[in-house]
Amino acid sequence: MNPSEKPPFHSTYTPNIPEILWKNQLTLVITTYQAGKVIFISASSENGLIQLPRDFQKAMGMAYHQGKMAVATREEVVVLKSTSALAKGYPKMPNTYDGLFMPRSLYFTGEVDIHDMAWGNEGLWAVNTRFSCLSLINDNYSFEPKWKPKFVSDLVPEDRCHLNGMAMKEGRPEYVTALGTTNKEFGWRENKTKGGVLVHVPSGEILTSGLAMPHSPRLEGNKLFVLLSATGELISVDQQSGQYEVMTKIPGFVRGMSRYGNLLFIGLSKMRKSSATFKDLPIAQESVFPGVVVVDANTGNIVGHIKYETSLEEIYDIKIIAGMQRPGILGVNTDDHRAGLSLPNQGFWAFPREKDETGMAGAN
């Protein structure tokens, strides 16, 4: 089949991917700002996958915790909550989903280029790339600045160091990644393939430098994993010395990572040849396909993949929803979500209004 004949978001995958998701009741969630989508990837059986893409303009970082998800878009942060009471009776797909993520809050941040996000003790943390700082997202301001690197002197919208990734520990940011230590507008671009740093947030000290476009730091137990996007490498960093070892090399621009058990699910993007930022990266000539690769966190071996053949070229973030075989999601760009009314222990779908009467369909 020619690429032009394949359906949108057509993908192929290794046979173990649906088996992993099915047996462990997992769903993968990916964001692609290039396609403007949040995509749920679930197993339809031990042998097949099913996808559910929804429109979210320039979808970037995500946060997920106990059935609640936040998605950073071009100008907003959308917070969604899974409601099992509404899932079963969803009018368009009844008896299909075991959870249904519905929009419940919308924060108007403006175009601050939010990257990684996570819920912590103080609320929703976000990497505010345009202002080179860590922020809290709430209903008081566009954002509430909480921390910036020592090498950035001013809180201004100049993307001075391209702060991007964040690793949490005990409910607070512990590490961040940046593509440079520069203090001028877009200064990081001058040495983007060798100027990256990993910074310890509580002390403000640089733990590791000279990194090739670091992204997606993740603390998993005592292990600190980081992706080097420009070289396609997954590294494990010693938190005392800052020294690191390369666990594996992946043929593409790696960004977005989430762990389940001993498996790391890593986003893989295909470089745009027209991009002034990416076309000259070392990995650009090796980039094979966009999708998801699965790596054994103990050995560094690549054990599986999902390969996209249409529609999707770039991935920013990956999250894992555990305990849901096939959840659904409704975006904010259609009216579908407006009919779903959720209560603490109940849910109702509203019928369309007819004349002067309104009916409700119950779902308990």
FENFEN-V374024 format. One record per backbone hydrogen bond with DSSP energy under -0.5 kcal/mol. CO is the residue of the C=O (numbers start at 1). NH is the residue of the N-H. E is the energy in kcal/mol with one decimal. If there is no record, write none. Layout:
# FENFEN-V374024
CO & NH & E
CO & NH & E
This chain:
# FENFEN-V374024
2 & 5 & -1.8
2 & 6 & -0.6
3 & 6 & -1.0
7 & 10 & -1.2
10 & 309 & -3.1
10 & 310 & -1.0
12 & 307 & -3.4
14 & 17 & -1.9
15 & 19 & -0.8
16 & 20 & -2.5
17 & 21 & -2.2
18 & 22 & -2.8
19 & 23 & -2.4
20 & 24 & -1.5
21 & 25 & -0.6
21 & 26 & -2.3
22 & 25 & -0.7
24 & 323 & -0.5
25 & 323 & -2.1
25 & 324 & -1.0
27 & 321 & -3.0
28 & 41 & -3.1
29 & 319 & -2.4
30 & 39 & -2.7
31 & 316 & -2.5
32 & 36 & -1.2
32 & 37 & -2.0
32 & 59 & -0.5
36 & 56 & -1.9
37 & 32 & -2.2
38 & 54 & -2.5
39 & 30 & -2.2
40 & 42 & -0.5
40 & 52 & -2.3
41 & 28 & -2.4
42 & 50 & -3.0
48 & 44 & -1.9
48 & 45 & -1.2
50 & 42 & -2.7
52 & 40 & -2.1
54 & 38 & -2.2
56 & 59 & -1.2
57 & 74 & -1.7
61 & 72 & -2.7
62 & 117 & -0.8
63 & 70 & -2.4
65 & 68 & -1.3
67 & 82 & -2.7
68 & 65 & -2.5
69 & 80 & -3.7
70 & 63 & -1.9
71 & 78 & -2.7
72 & 60 & -2.8
75 & 109 & -0.8
75 & 110 & -2.5
76 & 73 & -3.3
77 & 107 & -2.7
78 & 71 & -2.7
78 & 80 & -0.5
79 & 104 & -3.3
79 & 105 & -1.8
80 & 69 & -2.8
81 & 102 & -2.4
82 & 84 & -0.5
83 & 86 & -0.9
83 & 87 & -1.2
84 & 88 & -1.1
87 & 90 & -1.4
87 & 97 & -0.5
88 & 95 & -2.9
90 & 93 & -0.9
93 & 96 & -0.9
99 & 328 & -3.0
100 & 83 & -2.2
100 & 102 & -0.6
101 & 330 & -2.4
102 & 81 & -2.3
105 & 79 & -2.6
106 & 108 & -0.5
107 & 77 & -2.0
107 & 109 & -1.2
110 & 112 & -1.8
112 & 130 & -2.1
113 & 129 & -1.3
114 & 61 & -0.6
116 & 127 & -2.8
118 & 125 & -3.1
120 & 123 & -1.0
123 & 120 & -3.3
123 & 125 & -0.7
124 & 137 & -2.7
125 & 118 & -2.0
126 & 128 & -0.8
126 & 135 & -2.8
127 & 115 & -2.3
127 & 129 & -1.1
128 & 133 & -2.0
129 & 132 & -0.8
130 & 158 & -0.7
130 & 159 & -2.9
132 & 149 & -0.5
133 & 128 & -2.6
134 & 146 & -3.1
134 & 147 & -1.4
135 & 126 & -2.5
136 & 138 & -0.6
136 & 144 & -2.2
137 & 124 & -0.6
143 & 145 & -0.6
144 & 136 & -2.1
147 & 134 & -3.1
149 & 152 & -1.4
151 & 153 & -0.6
154 & 156 & -1.2
156 & 158 & -2.1
158 & 186 & -1.8
159 & 186 & -0.5
160 & 188 & -0.7
161 & 179 & -1.5
161 & 180 & -0.9
162 & 179 & -0.7
164 & 116 & -1.9
165 & 177 & -1.5
167 & 174 & -3.5
167 & 175 & -1.7
169 & 172 & -1.3
171 & 121 & -2.2
171 & 122 & -0.5
172 & 169 & -2.9
174 & 201 & -2.3
175 & 167 & -2.7
176 & 199 & -2.9
177 & 164 & -2.6
177 & 165 & -0.8
178 & 197 & -2.4
184 & 187 & -2.4
186 & 189 & -1.5
187 & 190 & -1.5
188 & 191 & -1.0
189 & 192 & -0.8
191 & 194 & -1.3
191 & 195 & -2.0
192 & 213 & -0.6
196 & 211 & -2.5
197 & 178 & -1.9
198 & 207 & -2.7
198 & 208 & -1.6
199 & 176 & -2.0
199 & 201 & -0.7
200 & 204 & -2.3
205 & 200 & -3.0
205 & 207 & -0.5
208 & 198 & -2.7
211 & 196 & -2.4
211 & 213 & -1.3
212 & 230 & -1.5
212 & 231 & -0.5
213 & 229 & -2.3
215 & 227 & -2.4
218 & 220 & -0.7
218 & 225 & -2.7
219 & 221 & -0.5
220 & 223 & -1.9
223 & 220 & -3.1
223 & 225 & -0.6
224 & 237 & -2.9
225 & 218 & -2.7
226 & 235 & -2.8
227 & 215 & -2.6
227 & 229 & -0.8
228 & 231 & -0.9
228 & 232 & -1.4
228 & 233 & -1.6
230 & 283 & -1.4
232 & 250 & -4.1
233 & 228 & -3.1
233 & 235 & -0.5
234 & 247 & -2.9
234 & 248 & -1.2
235 & 226 & -2.1
236 & 245 & -2.0
237 & 224 & -0.6
237 & 239 & -0.5
238 & 242 & -2.2
243 & 238 & -3.3
245 & 236 & -2.3
245 & 247 & -0.6
248 & 234 & -2.4
250 & 252 & -2.3
251 & 288 & -2.0
251 & 289 & -0.5
252 & 254 & -0.8
253 & 269 & -2.5
256 & 267 & -2.9
258 & 265 & -3.4
260 & 263 & -2.3
262 & 297 & -3.6
263 & 260 & -2.6
263 & 265 & -0.5
264 & 266 & -0.6
264 & 295 & -2.6
265 & 258 & -1.9
266 & 293 & -2.6
267 & 255 & -1.9
268 & 291 & -2.8
269 & 253 & -1.7
269 & 271 & -0.5
271 & 273 & -0.5
272 & 275 & -1.4
275 & 279 & -2.2
278 & 281 & -2.0
281 & 284 & -1.3
282 & 285 & -0.5
283 & 286 & -1.1
283 & 287 & -1.4
290 & 308 & -2.8
291 & 268 & -2.8
292 & 306 & -2.9
293 & 266 & -3.0
294 & 303 & -2.9
294 & 304 & -1.1
295 & 264 & -3.0
295 & 297 & -0.6
296 & 300 & -3.2
301 & 296 & -2.9
301 & 303 & -0.6
304 & 294 & -2.8
305 & 14 & -2.0
306 & 292 & -2.0
306 & 308 & -0.5
307 & 12 & -2.5
308 & 290 & -0.5
310 & 312 & -2.3
313 & 270 & -3.0
317 & 31 & -1.8
319 & 29 & -2.7
320 & 322 & -0.7
321 & 27 & -1.8
321 & 324 & -0.5
325 & 43 & -0.5
326 & 98 & -1.3
328 & 101 & -2.9
335 & 338 & -1.1
335 & 339 & -0.6
336 & 339 & -1.3
337 & 340 & -1.2
339 & 341 & -0.6
339 & 350 & -2.3
340 & 342 & -0.6
341 & 348 & -2.6
346 & 343 & -3.4
347 & 363 & -2.2
348 & 341 & -3.2
348 & 350 & -0.5
349 & 361 & -3.3
354 & 357 & -2.2
357 & 354 & -1.8
359 & 351 & -2.3
360 & 362 & -0.6
361 & 349 & -2.8
363 & 347 & -2.0
